[in-house]
Amino acid sequence: MESLLIWHRQLKEALEVFELMVSDGICPNIVTCTILVHGFSNEGLIGEAFLFLDKVRQFGVVPNLCTYRVIINGLCKVNKPNDVWGIFADMIKRGYVPDTVLYSIIIDGFVKALDLQEAFRLYYKMVDEGTKPNIFTYTSLINGLCHDDKLPGAMTLLKHMIGEGLTPDRILYTSLIACYCKRSNMKAALEIFREMETEGLSADSFVYTCLIGGFSKVLAMDGAQLFMEEMINKGLTPTVVTYTDLIIGYFKIGDEKKAMAMYNSMLQAGITPDAKLSCILGLGNDGDDFGDSQEDKDVS
């Protein structure tokens, strides 16, 4: 029952059921308690999770490896990876050995907290202990390196990962493509994109928007337009960012006619210009000034 309630994010009701069980003399077990701890963690109520664990100790309930994972994951989710060490030490003291999943959770927490040094320290620690990293471990670290604009390191780690027999997933390919596009290295971005397709992984709107933005940034508008058409043909929906990058790109190469056509396509798709595009185009509140000014030019 508690599991179903937690699944539907009804933590209050789950706690009421728990209290009813206890009042009826039913002693909770670690599975029940871990489910509730998971509920607290999902809500970001880490302090309450600790208080609950202290409370159930009176029933002889002590955390198991799954419970420790849930607590540590909760701390990482609220961006407090440095607070995991007390829990980590208690876990080891009770004889539990940290596994790949647990290490990966903590590593991901430090990556998201922008502490790559600590993330890699843990990575080397787990490897030294004979614990094999999985795709999630590598994806977290490579994401961190890409975010930190350390592409050579990201590619080195990627090659090592592949050498370990692991295959990159869509998330990993997406991070690399986005990073190469940000650095305007469209040749490398295309290579990763084609490799992703070869692996049978389909690109989403975000990947296409990155590629379109990257080509527009280097003023390779034929490439940008090609990916825009491919994106639409695959049934993916361009965003305001996609259109904005194309419009700005066409303006930069002096092709106002195509910029206008792209702007009209955006409006026809029901997409409203954002603040960035409105500022660039000098749009009024109704968003019509740009179109009016272009029509005036055509008439004159």
N, C-alpha and C positions, 0 to 999 in steps of 0.2 A: 504493500500500500504506500509506504513512504517513498519507494522508488518511483511509482507512478506520479505521485504528487510533485516530487522534485522535478521529474521530467517535464511537467507542466508549469514549472516555476512557482509552485504554491508552497513556499517554504513555511509560511505561518501555519497552514493547515497540517503540513507534515509534522511540525513540532507538536501540534495539539494531539495528533495521533500517537506520537512518541510518549507524551506525558500520560495519555490514557492507558497505554500499554504498561507503563511503569506503575501507575496507580492500581492496575489490575493484577500486579504482582508478576508481570512478565518481564524477565530480565533481558535487556537489550544485548545483542551480540555486536561484534566488530563490523559486520557487514552493514547492519542497520545504522550504526553510528557513522561509518564512512560515507554512506549515502547522504546523511544529514550534513556532514562536514563538507561534502561536495556541493550541497545546496548553499551553504554559507559562502563558500569560496566563489561560486558562480555569481553571487550577488556582491562580491567584493567585501564581504563581512568577515575578514580574516580574524579580527579580534574576537568576534563572537564564536568563530570556529574553535579558537584556542580555549575559550571559556567552556564551551560545550565538551571538549575533550577532557578538561579538568573535572567537569561534573560527572562524566560517565566512568571515571576511574573508580568511583565508589562501588561500581558494579563489577569491578575486576576487568573492565574493558581497557585494553592497551592498544595503541596503534600498530597496524601491520604495514608492510611495504606499500600496499595500495593507499592506505591512509596518508602515509608520508608523502607519496606522490601528489595526492590531492592538495594537501596543505602547501607543499612547495610550489606546485603549479599556481595555486591561488596567490601566493606572495609574488610570484613572477608576473602574474596578470595585473597586479596593482603596482607594478614597477618597483618592487622592493626585493630584488634578487639578493642584495647583501644581507637580508634578514634570514636567509635560508640556512645559514651555517649552524645555528643552534639546533635547528630541527635535524639537520644533516648529521651532526655529532651524536644527537640522541638516538637517531636511527642506527648508526654504526655501533653505538654502545649496546644496543639491544640485539646485535648480531645480524642485522640486515645488511646485505651488500648492495650498494648502488648499481643499478643496471643501466643499459643503454637508454631506455626511456627516461629514467630519472636524470641522468647526466644531460640528455638532450633538452629536457625541460629547463634546467638551470642555465645551460649554455644559451638557449633562445632568450631566456630572461635577461641575461647580461647583454646580448646583442641588441635587444630592444631598448635596454637602458643605455645604449651607446658606449658600453664598456667592452670593447673588442679584446683588450689585453687580458681581462679576466676570463672572457669567453674562451680564448685560445689556451689559456693556462689550464682550464678545465678539460679542454679537448685533448691536450697532450697528457694530462693526468689519466684520463680514461683509457687512452691508447696504451700508456705505460702499464696500466693495471690489467691489460688484456681484454678490455671491454671494447667491442667493435662499434664504431659510429655507424649510424644508419643514414638513410636519405634525408631524414628530417634534420639530423645533426649537421650534415654538410650544407643543406639548403639554408639553414639559419646562419651559418658562418659565412657562406658566399654572399647571402643577402647583406650581411653586415659589412663585408668588404666592398660590395658594390655601393652601398649607401655612403661609405667612407671614401668613395672614389679611388679604391685600390684594385683596379681591374687586373693588373698582372698577378697579384696575389690570389684573386678570385679564380683566374684561369688555371693557375698552378694547382690550387686546391681541387678544382673541377677535374683536371687530368688525373690527380691522385685518386679521387673518388671513383672515376671510371676504371682506373687500374685495380681498384678493390672490388670490381665486379658490380658496381651500382650504376643504375641508369638515371640520368637527370629527368626530373618530372617537369610538368608545365610551369609550375611556380618558379623553378630554378631557371629555366630558359627565359621566362618573362623578365626576371631580375637582370639577367645578363643583357638582353636586348635593350631594356630601358636604360641601363648604364651606358652601353655603347652609343645609343642615340643621344643621350645627354652630353656625351663627349664628342658628338658629331662624327664618330667613326662608323659611317654607314656601311662600309664594306664588311666590317666585322659583325655589325648588327644583322646584315643580310645573311651572312654565313651561319650565324646562330639560328636565325629564323628558318632557313632552309633545312638545317639539321633537325630542328624541332619538327618540321613537317615530315621529314624522312622517318622520324621515330613514330609517326602516326598521331602526333599531338596537334590538335587544332588551336590556332591562335584566337584569342578573344578580342573584344573591342579595345581593351587597354593596349594590347600589343600593337594593333594596327594604328592606334592613335600615336603611340610612341614612334613608330616608323614614319608615319606621315609628318609628325612634328620634326623628326630628325632630318628628313629630306627637305622640308620647308626651311629649316634653319640654315642649311647649306645651299639654299636656293636651287635645289634640284627638283623643280616643280613637276617635271614629267614623271619622276619616280613617286613623288607625293600623290599626284593625281592617279597614277596606276594603282597604288595601294588603296586609295579612297574607293575606286571603282571595284576593286577586288573585295574590299570590306563589305560594300553594299551588296554585291552579287552573292556573298556568303550569308546574307541575311543578318549581318551585324549592324547595329545602329550607331552612326557617328554621334559624338557628343559636341557640346559647344566648344570644347577644347580642340577637337578635331577640325571643326570649321574655322575656328579662330586662327589656328596655325596655317591653314591653307590660304585664308584671306590675307593674312599678313605677308606670307611668302609671295603671293602674286603682286601685292603692292610693292614689295621690295624690288621685284624685277621689272616694275613699271607696267604690269599688265592689269590695268584697272578694270577692263572689260571682264576678265575671268574672275577678278576679285568680286565684282558686282554679281556675276552669275552665281558664285559660291555663296554669297551673302543671301541672295534670293532663295537659293536651294535650302539654306538653313532655315529661313523664315517659313518656307513651304512645308518643311519637316516639323514645324511647330516648336522650333527651338529659339528661345529668346537670347539675344546677345548679352553676355555677362558684362561686368563693370570694365574689365580689361578691353574688350572689343569695342564697347560703347565709347570709351575714352579715346581709343585710337581712331575710330571713325567719326568722332565728334557728334554722336547721336544725342538727340533730345530724349525726354522721358518716354515719348511714344515710339522711339526707335525708327522713325521714318525719315529723318533728315538726310541720311546717307543716300537712300534711294532717290529722294527728291532732288538732291544736288546732282546726282548722276543723270537723271532724266533731263534736268535743265541743261546740262552739258550737251546731251544728245540732240536736244531741240535747237540749241544755238549752233 
